[in-house]
Amino acid sequence: MILFPNAKINLGLNVLSRRDDGFHNIESCFLPVKISDVLEFVETNQETSFYSSGISIPGESSENLCVKAWELLYKECKIPRVKIHLHKIIPIGAGLGGGSSDAAFMLKGLNEYFKLGLPDKKLESLAAQLGSDCAFFIRNKPTLATGRGEILESLSLNLDAFKIVLVNPGIHVSTAEAYSGLTPCIPGKRISDILNLPISKWQELLVNDFEKTVTVKHPKIKLIKEVLLKLGAVYSAMTGSGSTVFGIFEKVPENLESAFKDTFVWVQK
């Protein structure tokens, strides 16, 4: 089976409070974007194995979330072993949720291929064990995420009239680095309320709290955001804990590529 796990961006990200379990309560809108990895698995009578191509993935293959997803369903449903191949296209450590998407799509694909009949709620519960934003990719629709990112509420949001541009400076930002020095707080407006306003109002109201700490250490991220706004983006922000910055445009500027030479740029048409 061949699957195409897509990325997501965050429209606003509020860090509300620190939890007793060491995680943080957040509020964010997760929005799917179409840039995708390529994930393939085939049934085998040998041991489950994993290999990758494309962007280099750090760490041991046995620790990859695709393997962890198989292990969950192996324990739950005693499914057969598989060979897994992941061609990595979504930048890593970039706030785009690529690893979480790979894991969620692995769960969905195994469920379909082996005809397990697990409902979305069960898959979301399993996905939440793999990562805070994994559960979102089960339904993969615009969603308001709260808790540590696993409590999901559907949103009616359609940006089909706009073009989304992703710019990744090649900076890896760890979650620990992003949280360093950040003080959680309750914002004056809920993200869902802001998203109901005209998009022209978002720039002044819709914020990603991680920008406060990450852009101090990595000023290039702030510069990318400023350039996207100068090029005509109606809204621009860093996604997740960084380092990717996105811009939402009514029309993609002609000089986009020249503005970001030698930098990863992707446009959702």
Backbone as numpy.savetxt, mean C-alpha at the origin, in Angstrom:
# Nx Ny Nz CAx CAy CAz Cx Cy Cz
-1.48 -20.67 -11.48 -2.33 -19.47 -11.48 -1.45 -18.23 -11.48
-1.81 -17.25 -12.30 -1.07 -15.98 -12.37 -1.97 -14.86 -11.85
-1.42 -14.04 -10.96 -2.15 -12.95 -10.31 -1.35 -11.66 -10.46
-2.05 -10.54 -10.31 -1.41 -9.23 -10.46 -1.72 -8.36 -9.23
-0.98 -8.55 -8.14 -1.21 -7.77 -6.91 -0.87 -6.30 -7.12
-1.83 -5.44 -6.87 -1.66 -4.00 -7.10 -1.27 -3.26 -5.83
-0.84 -2.04 -6.00 -0.43 -1.19 -4.88 -1.62 -0.38 -4.36
-1.36 0.40 -3.32 -2.36 1.35 -2.80 -1.66 2.65 -2.45
-2.44 3.71 -2.37 -1.95 4.96 -1.79 -2.85 5.34 -0.62
-2.32 6.21 0.25 -3.08 6.71 1.39 -3.55 8.12 1.10
-4.85 8.32 1.14 -5.41 9.67 1.11 -5.61 10.09 2.56
-4.65 10.83 3.07 -4.65 11.18 4.49 -4.21 10.01 5.34
-3.45 10.31 6.40 -3.04 9.28 7.34 -2.83 9.94 8.69
-3.76 9.70 9.61 -3.68 10.27 10.95 -3.23 9.20 11.93
-2.20 9.49 12.70 -1.76 8.60 13.78 -2.42 9.11 15.05
-3.39 8.33 15.56 -4.28 8.82 16.61 -3.75 8.57 18.02
-3.23 7.36 18.27 -2.79 7.01 19.62 -1.93 5.75 19.58
-1.14 5.58 20.63 -0.34 4.36 20.76 -1.14 3.31 21.54
-1.10 2.08 21.08 -1.86 1.01 21.69 -1.02 0.24 22.71
-1.69 -0.50 23.57 -0.99 -1.31 24.57 -0.17 -2.42 23.95
-0.56 -2.85 22.71 0.17 -3.95 22.06 1.40 -3.46 21.28
1.69 -2.15 21.39 2.87 -1.61 20.71 2.58 -1.01 19.35
1.41 -1.33 18.79 1.00 -0.73 17.53 0.39 0.64 17.79
-0.03 1.30 16.71 -0.71 2.59 16.82 -2.09 2.50 16.18
-3.03 3.24 16.74 -4.32 3.42 16.08 -4.18 4.51 15.03
-4.68 4.21 13.84 -4.58 5.17 12.74 -5.94 5.39 12.11
-6.00 6.36 11.24 -7.16 6.58 10.38 -6.61 6.98 9.01
-7.05 6.28 7.97 -6.55 6.57 6.63 -7.52 6.05 5.60
-7.51 6.67 4.42 -8.23 6.12 3.28 -7.23 5.37 2.42
-7.47 4.08 2.21 -6.66 3.27 1.31 -7.33 3.27 -0.06
-6.56 3.64 -1.07 -7.09 3.70 -2.43 -6.24 2.82 -3.34
-6.83 1.82 -4.01 -6.04 0.97 -4.92 -5.50 1.77 -6.10
-4.29 1.46 -6.52 -3.75 1.99 -7.78 -3.27 0.81 -8.61
-3.14 1.02 -9.90 -3.04 -0.10 -10.83 -1.63 -0.64 -11.07
-0.62 0.00 -10.55 0.72 -0.57 -10.69 0.75 -1.92 -9.95
1.28 -2.96 -10.59 1.14 -4.31 -10.04 2.43 -5.13 -10.13
2.59 -6.03 -9.17 3.56 -7.11 -9.28 2.91 -8.23 -10.10
3.71 -9.26 -10.41 3.19 -10.46 -11.07 3.50 -11.65 -10.18
2.45 -12.37 -9.78 2.59 -13.48 -8.83 2.06 -14.76 -9.48
2.89 -15.79 -9.49 2.47 -17.08 -10.06 2.76 -18.19 -9.06
1.82 -19.14 -8.95 2.10 -20.34 -8.17 1.55 -21.55 -8.92
2.24 -22.68 -8.75 1.82 -23.95 -9.35 1.90 -25.02 -8.27
0.99 -25.97 -8.32 0.99 -27.06 -7.37 2.20 -27.95 -7.60
2.75 -28.50 -6.51 3.93 -29.35 -6.62 3.85 -30.47 -5.58
4.55 -31.57 -5.85 4.64 -32.65 -4.85 5.95 -32.56 -4.07
6.68 -31.47 -4.32 7.90 -31.19 -3.56 7.59 -30.19 -2.45
8.63 -29.73 -1.77 8.43 -28.74 -0.72 8.01 -27.40 -1.34
7.22 -26.63 -0.60 6.86 -25.29 -1.06 8.13 -24.45 -1.20
8.24 -23.73 -2.32 9.44 -22.92 -2.58 9.03 -21.56 -3.11
9.96 -20.62 -2.98 9.71 -19.24 -3.41 10.95 -18.70 -4.11
10.74 -18.08 -5.26 11.85 -17.31 -5.86 11.27 -16.07 -6.50
12.12 -15.08 -6.72 11.65 -13.79 -7.20 12.55 -13.28 -8.31
12.01 -12.34 -9.08 12.75 -11.62 -10.11 12.31 -10.17 -10.04
12.88 -9.34 -10.90 12.56 -7.91 -10.85 13.33 -7.24 -9.74
12.68 -6.33 -9.01 13.31 -5.63 -7.89 13.76 -6.65 -6.85
14.98 -6.51 -6.36 15.52 -7.43 -5.36 14.76 -7.30 -4.05
14.38 -8.44 -3.49 13.63 -8.47 -2.24 14.58 -8.89 -1.11
14.75 -8.06 -0.08 15.65 -8.43 1.01 15.07 -9.54 1.87
15.93 -10.24 2.59 15.48 -11.25 3.53 15.45 -12.65 2.94
15.24 -13.62 3.82 15.17 -15.02 3.41 13.85 -15.30 2.70
13.91 -16.17 1.68 12.69 -16.49 0.93 11.63 -17.12 1.82
12.05 -17.87 2.84 11.09 -18.52 3.74 10.30 -17.51 4.57
10.81 -16.28 4.67 10.14 -15.25 5.44 9.25 -14.35 4.57
9.23 -14.58 3.26 8.40 -13.76 2.40 6.93 -13.94 2.75
6.15 -12.86 2.65 4.74 -12.92 3.05 3.92 -13.85 2.16
4.35 -14.07 0.93 3.64 -15.04 0.07 3.74 -16.44 0.66
4.92 -16.78 1.15 5.11 -18.08 1.80 4.31 -18.14 3.09
4.32 -17.05 3.86 3.56 -17.01 5.11 2.06 -17.18 4.84
1.59 -16.61 3.72 0.17 -16.75 3.36 -0.15 -18.21 3.06
0.74 -18.88 2.32 0.54 -20.31 2.05 0.53 -21.10 3.36
1.45 -20.77 4.26 1.53 -21.50 5.53 0.24 -21.38 6.33
-0.37 -20.19 6.31 -1.63 -20.00 7.04 -2.71 -20.93 6.51
-2.85 -20.99 5.18 -3.88 -21.84 4.60 -3.51 -23.33 4.68
-2.23 -23.63 4.70 -1.81 -25.02 4.89 -2.24 -25.51 6.27
-2.05 -24.67 7.28 -2.46 -25.03 8.64 -3.98 -25.07 8.77
-4.63 -24.13 8.09 -6.09 -23.99 8.20 -6.84 -25.05 7.42
-6.35 -25.34 6.20 -7.13 -26.18 5.26 -6.35 -27.34 4.68
-5.08 -27.50 5.09 -4.25 -28.61 4.59 -4.16 -28.63 3.06
-3.92 -27.46 2.47 -3.79 -27.38 1.01 -2.47 -27.99 0.56
-2.35 -28.38 -0.72 -1.09 -28.92 -1.23 0.03 -27.87 -1.23
1.24 -28.35 -1.44 2.40 -27.47 -1.54 2.45 -26.83 -2.92
3.14 -25.68 -3.00 3.18 -24.94 -4.26 4.57 -24.37 -4.50
4.87 -24.11 -5.77 6.04 -23.33 -6.15 5.56 -21.92 -6.44
6.24 -20.93 -5.86 5.81 -19.54 -5.98 6.88 -18.73 -6.70
6.46 -17.94 -7.68 7.36 -17.01 -8.36 6.74 -15.62 -8.30
7.47 -14.67 -7.75 7.02 -13.27 -7.66 7.93 -12.39 -8.49
7.38 -11.72 -9.49 8.14 -10.72 -10.24 7.81 -9.36 -9.65
8.79 -8.75 -9.00 8.56 -7.54 -8.20 8.72 -6.29 -9.05
7.64 -5.50 -9.12 7.63 -4.25 -9.86 7.35 -3.06 -8.94
6.46 -3.25 -7.95 6.12 -2.18 -7.01 7.34 -1.90 -6.12
7.80 -0.64 -6.03 8.96 -0.32 -5.18 8.75 -0.80 -3.75
9.85 -1.22 -3.12 9.82 -1.78 -1.76 10.13 -0.69 -0.74
9.49 -0.77 0.43 9.71 0.23 1.47 9.32 1.61 1.02
8.22 1.66 0.27 7.86 2.90 -0.42 6.49 3.44 -0.03
5.82 2.78 0.94 4.50 3.24 1.36 3.38 2.83 0.43
3.64 1.87 -0.47 2.65 1.46 -1.47 1.99 0.12 -1.14
2.41 -0.52 -0.07 1.76 -1.75 0.37 2.00 -2.95 -0.52
3.07 -2.95 -1.29 3.29 -4.03 -2.25 3.40 -5.40 -1.61
4.15 -5.51 -0.53 4.31 -6.80 0.14 3.00 -7.30 0.72
2.22 -6.39 1.29 0.91 -6.75 1.84 -0.03 -7.21 0.74
0.03 -6.55 -0.41 -0.82 -6.93 -1.53 -0.44 -8.31 -2.05
0.87 -8.58 -2.16 1.32 -9.90 -2.60 0.73 -10.99 -1.70
0.79 -10.76 -0.38 0.29 -11.75 0.58 -1.21 -11.94 0.44
-1.96 -10.84 0.33 -3.41 -10.92 0.23 -3.83 -11.63 -1.05
-3.17 -11.30 -2.16 -3.49 -11.95 -3.43 -3.13 -13.43 -3.39
-2.08 -13.77 -2.66 -1.73 -15.18 -2.50 -2.87 -15.92 -1.79
-3.40 -15.33 -0.72 -4.52 -15.94 -0.02 -5.73 -16.10 -0.94
-6.05 -15.03 -1.68 -7.21 -15.08 -2.58 -7.00 -16.11 -3.68
-5.79 -16.16 -4.23 -5.51 -17.08 -5.31 -5.57 -18.53 -4.86
-4.99 -18.82 -3.70 -5.04 -20.18 -3.17 -6.47 -20.59 -2.86
-7.24 -19.67 -2.32 -8.65 -19.94 -2.01 -9.43 -20.32 -3.27
-9.16 -19.59 -4.35 -9.84 -19.86 -5.61 -9.33 -21.15 -6.26
-8.01 -21.29 -6.33 -7.42 -22.43 -7.05 -7.80 -23.77 -6.41
-7.75 -23.81 -5.08 -8.04 -25.06 -4.37 -9.52 -25.16 -3.96
-10.34 -24.20 -4.42 -11.80 -24.23 -4.19 -12.13 -24.42 -2.70
-11.51 -23.56 -1.89 -11.70 -23.66 -0.44 -13.02 -23.05 0.01
-13.53 -22.09 -0.74 -14.81 -21.48 -0.40 -14.78 -20.55 0.80
-13.59 -20.04 1.15 -13.50 -19.13 2.30 -14.08 -17.77 1.94
-14.98 -17.22 2.76 -15.55 -15.90 2.47 -14.54 -14.79 2.70
-14.85 -13.60 2.17 -13.93 -12.46 2.32 -13.61 -12.16 3.78
-14.60 -12.27 4.67 -14.37 -11.97 6.08 -13.30 -12.88 6.68
-13.33 -14.15 6.30 -12.33 -15.10 6.80 -10.96 -14.78 6.21
-10.93 -14.46 4.91 -9.66 -14.11 4.28 -9.09 -12.84 4.90
-9.95 -11.87 5.22 -9.48 -10.64 5.87 -8.89 -10.94 7.24
-9.52 -11.84 7.97 -9.01 -12.22 9.29 -7.63 -12.87 9.18
-7.47 -13.74 8.19 -6.17 -14.37 7.97 -5.14 -13.33 7.52
-5.54 -12.46 6.61 -4.62 -11.45 6.09 -4.13 -10.51 7.19
-5.00 -10.19 8.13 -4.63 -9.28 9.23 -3.52 -9.87 10.09
-3.37 -11.20 10.07 -2.29 -11.84 10.82 -0.93 -11.62 10.14
-0.96 -11.27 8.86 0.27 -11.11 8.09 0.78 -9.67 8.09
-0.11 -8.70 8.27 0.30 -7.30 8.26 -0.89 -6.38 8.43
-0.63 -5.18 8.92 -1.71 -4.28 9.29 -2.59 -3.87 8.12
-2.02 -3.74 6.92 -2.83 -3.30 5.79 -3.12 -4.44 4.80
-2.78 -5.68 5.17 -3.03 -6.81 4.27 -4.51 -7.02 4.00
-5.34 -6.88 5.04 -6.77 -7.17 4.91 -7.43 -6.29 3.85
-6.95 -5.07 3.69 -7.53 -4.16 2.70 -7.52 -4.76 1.30
-6.46 -5.47 0.95 -6.29 -5.96 -0.42 -7.19 -7.15 -0.74
-7.90 -7.68 0.24 -8.84 -8.76 -0.04 -10.00 -8.22 -0.89
-10.60 -7.12 -0.47 -11.70 -6.53 -1.25 -11.17 -5.51 -2.25
-10.09 -4.81 -1.87 -9.34 -4.00 -2.83 -10.19 -2.88 -3.44
-10.93 -2.17 -2.58 -11.76 -1.05 -3.00 -11.48 0.13 -2.07
-11.83 1.37 -2.48 -11.60 2.52 -1.58 -12.19 2.25 -0.20
-11.36 2.44 0.82 -11.72 1.99 2.17 -11.19 2.96 3.22
-12.00 3.21 4.24 -11.53 3.92 5.42 -10.99 2.88 6.39
-9.72 2.97 6.72 -9.07 2.01 7.60 -8.81 2.66 8.96
-9.19 1.94 10.01 -8.92 2.41 11.37 -8.31 1.24 12.16
-8.25 1.39 13.50 -7.50 0.42 14.29 -6.04 0.52 13.91
-5.37 -0.60 13.72 -3.98 -0.57 13.23 -3.95 -0.67 11.71
-5.13 -0.53 11.08 -5.26 -0.60 9.62 -6.10 -1.76 9.16
-6.57 -2.58 10.12 -7.30 -3.79 9.78 -8.83 -3.65 9.92
-9.30 -2.55 10.52 -10.75 -2.31 10.63 -11.16 -1.49 9.41
-12.00 -2.07 8.57 -12.24 -1.52 7.24 -13.71 -1.12 7.05
-13.88 0.06 6.48 -15.22 0.60 6.20 -15.24 1.12 4.76
-16.15 0.60 3.96 -16.21 0.98 2.54 -16.49 2.46 2.38
-15.86 3.05 1.37 -16.08 4.46 1.04 -16.56 4.59 -0.39
-17.44 5.55 -0.62 -17.86 5.86 -1.98 -16.94 6.97 -2.50
-15.96 6.59 -3.29 -14.96 7.54 -3.78 -14.56 7.15 -5.19
-14.71 8.07 -6.12 -14.39 7.78 -7.52 -13.50 8.89 -8.07
-12.26 8.51 -8.40 -11.30 9.46 -8.96 -10.98 9.14 -10.41
-11.91 8.46 -11.09 -11.66 8.05 -12.48 -11.42 9.23 -13.42
-11.92 10.41 -13.05 -11.75 11.58 -13.91 -10.35 12.18 -13.79
-9.56 11.67 -12.83 -8.23 12.23 -12.57 -7.13 11.22 -12.94
-5.92 11.72 -13.08 -4.74 10.91 -13.34 -3.88 10.91 -12.08
-3.43 9.73 -11.67 -2.59 9.61 -10.49 -1.15 9.35 -10.92
-0.24 10.14 -10.40 1.18 10.02 -10.70 1.93 9.62 -9.43
2.76 8.59 -9.53 3.60 8.17 -8.42 5.05 8.52 -8.73
5.74 9.09 -7.75 7.17 9.39 -7.88 7.88 8.80 -6.67
8.81 7.89 -6.94 9.55 7.25 -5.85 11.02 7.61 -5.96
11.58 8.25 -4.92 12.98 8.71 -4.98 14.01 7.63 -4.70
13.56 6.40 -4.46 14.51 5.32 -4.18 15.02 5.33 -2.75
14.30 5.99 -1.86 14.67 6.04 -0.44 13.83 5.01 0.30
14.49 4.13 1.07 13.76 3.15 1.88 13.50 3.74 3.25
12.22 3.85 3.62 11.85 4.39 4.93 11.22 3.26 5.74
11.85 2.90 6.84 11.28 1.85 7.69 10.13 2.43 8.52
9.23 1.56 8.94 8.11 2.01 9.78 8.62 2.61 11.08
9.64 2.00 11.65 10.20 2.50 12.91 10.76 3.91 12.73
11.42 4.14 11.59 11.96 5.48 11.31 10.83 6.49 11.16
9.75 6.11 10.51 8.65 7.04 10.29 7.98 7.44 11.61
7.86 6.47 12.53 7.22 6.76 13.82 8.14 7.53 14.78
9.45 7.48 14.53 10.40 8.11 15.42 10.15 9.62 15.52
9.88 10.08 16.73 9.66 11.50 16.96 8.25 11.98 16.67
7.36 11.07 16.24 5.99 11.46 15.91 5.12 11.42 17.16
4.34 12.46 17.39 3.43 12.52 18.52 2.00 12.29 18.05
1.36 11.18 18.43 -0.02 10.93 18.00 -0.97 12.02 18.50
-2.00 12.31 17.72 -3.00 13.28 18.13 -4.31 13.04 17.38
-5.40 13.54 17.92 -6.72 13.42 17.30 -6.96 14.67 16.44
-7.20 14.50 15.15 -7.39 15.66 14.27 -8.78 16.29 14.46
-8.93 17.50 13.95 -10.21 18.19 14.06 -11.29 17.64 13.16
-10.89 17.08 12.00 -11.85 16.54 11.03 -11.51 15.11 10.69
-12.54 14.29 10.52 -12.33 12.91 10.06 -11.96 12.93 8.58
-11.13 11.97 8.20 -10.71 11.87 6.80 -11.92 11.67 5.88
-12.87 10.84 6.31 -14.06 10.61 5.48 -14.83 11.89 5.23
-14.86 12.80 6.20 -15.55 14.08 6.02 -14.79 14.96 5.03
-13.47 14.96 5.12 -12.66 15.77 4.21 -12.82 15.28 2.77
-12.86 13.96 2.59 -12.97 13.41 1.25 -14.31 13.72 0.59
-15.30 14.09 1.39 -16.59 14.49 0.84 -16.58 15.93 0.32
-15.52 16.67 0.65 -15.38 18.04 0.17 -14.82 18.03 -1.25
-14.94 19.14 -2.00 -14.30 19.22 -3.32 -12.80 18.96 -3.20
-12.23 18.30 -4.20 -10.82 17.94 -4.15 -9.92 19.17 -4.04
-10.41 20.31 -4.47 -9.64 21.56 -4.36 -9.39 21.95 -2.90
-10.16 21.38 -1.97 -10.00 21.70 -0.54 -9.06 20.73 0.16
-8.72 19.62 -0.50 -7.97 18.57 0.19 -6.58 19.01 0.64
-5.89 19.80 -0.19 -4.49 20.10 0.09 -4.29 20.79 1.44
-5.25 21.61 1.83 -5.10 22.34 3.10 -5.60 21.52 4.29
-6.36 20.46 4.06 -6.99 19.74 5.15 -6.54 18.29 5.30
-6.19 17.64 4.19 -5.92 16.20 4.19 -4.42 15.97 4.31
-3.99 15.49 5.47 -2.55 15.40 5.74 -2.14 13.96 6.05
-0.86 13.70 5.83 -0.22 12.45 6.25 0.72 12.81 7.39
0.39 12.36 8.60 1.19 12.72 9.77 2.65 12.33 9.64
2.96 11.28 8.88 4.34 10.82 8.75 5.21 11.83 8.02
4.60 12.70 7.24 5.41 13.70 6.53 6.16 14.60 7.50
5.61 14.79 8.69 6.24 15.67 9.68 7.64 15.19 10.05
7.79 13.87 10.18 9.08 13.33 10.60 9.94 12.89 9.41
9.31 12.28 8.42 10.08 11.68 7.32 10.73 12.75 6.44
10.03 13.84 6.16 10.60 14.85 5.26 11.73 15.64 5.91
11.77 15.66 7.24 12.90 16.31 7.92 14.18 15.53 7.65
14.09 14.20 7.71 15.25 13.35 7.47 15.55 13.18 5.98
14.51 13.30 5.17 14.65 13.08 3.73 14.00 14.24 2.97
14.67 15.39 2.90 14.07 16.57 2.28 13.71 16.38 0.80
14.31 15.40 0.14 13.99 15.15 -1.27 12.52 14.80 -1.44
11.94 14.15 -0.43 10.52 13.79 -0.50 9.66 15.05 -0.52
9.99 16.01 0.33 9.26 17.28 0.36 9.40 18.02 -0.97
10.61 17.96 -1.55 10.85 18.63 -2.82 10.00 18.02 -3.93
9.87 16.69 -3.96 9.04 16.04 -4.98 7.60 16.50 -4.87
7.10 16.59 -3.65 5.74 17.07 -3.43 5.57 18.48 -3.96
6.52 19.34 -3.67 6.45 20.74 -4.13 6.46 20.81 -5.65
7.28 19.98 -6.30 7.35 19.98 -7.76 6.03 19.50 -8.36
5.44 18.44 -7.79 4.16 17.94 -8.29 3.08 19.02 -8.21
3.06 19.77 -7.13 2.08 20.84 -6.99 2.34 21.95 -8.01
3.60 22.29 -8.23 3.93 23.31 -9.23 3.56 22.87 -10.63
3.61 21.54 -10.88 3.25 21.01 -12.19 1.74 20.96 -12.41
0.99 21.28 -11.35 -0.46 21.37 -11.53 -1.27 20.33 -10.79
-0.67 19.55 -9.91 -1.45 18.57 -9.15 -2.50 19.29 -8.30
-3.72 18.76 -8.32 -4.76 19.34 -7.47 -4.61 18.86 -6.03
-3.88 17.76 -5.85 -3.56 17.27 -4.50 -2.28 16.45 -4.59
-1.42 16.59 -3.59 -0.19 15.80 -3.54 0.16 15.52 -2.09
0.69 14.32 -1.85 1.10 13.93 -0.50 2.02 12.73 -0.59
2.73 12.48 0.49 3.47 11.23 0.64 2.47 10.14 0.98
2.70 8.92 0.51 1.80 7.83 0.85 2.41 6.93 1.92
1.57 6.47 2.82 2.02 5.59 3.90 3.15 6.22 4.70
4.12 5.39 5.07 5.28 5.90 5.80 6.39 6.33 4.86
6.08 6.45 3.57 7.04 6.93 2.59 7.83 5.78 1.98
8.58 6.09 0.94 8.97 7.41 0.48 8.27 7.89 -0.79
7.33 7.11 -1.32 6.66 7.52 -2.55 5.75 8.71 -2.31
5.77 9.64 -3.28 4.87 10.79 -3.27 3.96 10.66 -4.49
2.69 10.98 -4.31 1.76 10.92 -5.44 1.15 12.30 -5.69
0.76 12.51 -6.91 0.03 13.71 -7.30 -1.22 13.31 -8.04
-2.31 14.01 -7.78 -3.57 13.78 -8.50 -3.76 14.95 -9.46
-3.84 14.63 -10.74 -3.90 15.66 -11.79 -5.20 15.54 -12.58
-5.68 16.68 -13.06 -6.76 16.65 -14.04 -6.22 16.24 -15.40
-4.97 16.61 -15.66 -4.29 16.25 -16.91 -2.80 16.09 -16.60
-2.20 15.01 -17.04 -0.78 14.78 -16.76 0.07 15.81 -17.50
0.95 16.51 -16.81 1.78 17.52 -17.46 2.75 16.91 -18.47
2.99 17.63 -19.56 3.87 17.12 -20.62 5.32 17.01 -20.17
5.73 17.85 -19.23 7.13 17.88 -18.79 7.37 17.04 -17.53
6.50 16.07 -17.29 6.62 15.26 -16.07 7.94 14.49 -16.03
8.28 13.80 -17.11 9.49 12.98 -17.12 10.74 13.83 -16.94
10.78 14.99 -17.58 11.97 15.84 -17.46 12.10 16.44 -16.06
10.98 16.57 -15.36 11.02 17.12 -14.00 11.60 16.13 -13.00
11.55 14.85 -13.34 12.03 13.81 -12.42 12.97 12.85 -13.13
14.05 13.39 -13.67 15.03 12.55 -14.37 15.68 11.56 -13.41
15.93 10.36 -13.90 16.58 9.31 -13.13 15.82 8.96 -11.85
14.50 9.12 -11.88 13.64 8.83 -10.75 12.49 7.95 -11.23
12.05 7.01 -10.39 10.94 6.15 -10.74 9.66 6.97 -10.82
9.04 7.00 -12.00 7.78 7.72 -12.19 6.78 6.77 -12.85
5.57 6.74 -12.33 4.52 5.89 -12.88 3.22 6.70 -12.96
2.50 6.54 -14.07 1.25 7.28 -14.28 0.11 6.32 -14.47
-0.94 6.50 -13.67 -2.17 5.72 -13.84 -3.05 6.42 -14.85
-3.20 5.83 -16.02 -3.94 6.47 -17.11 -5.41 6.16 -17.01
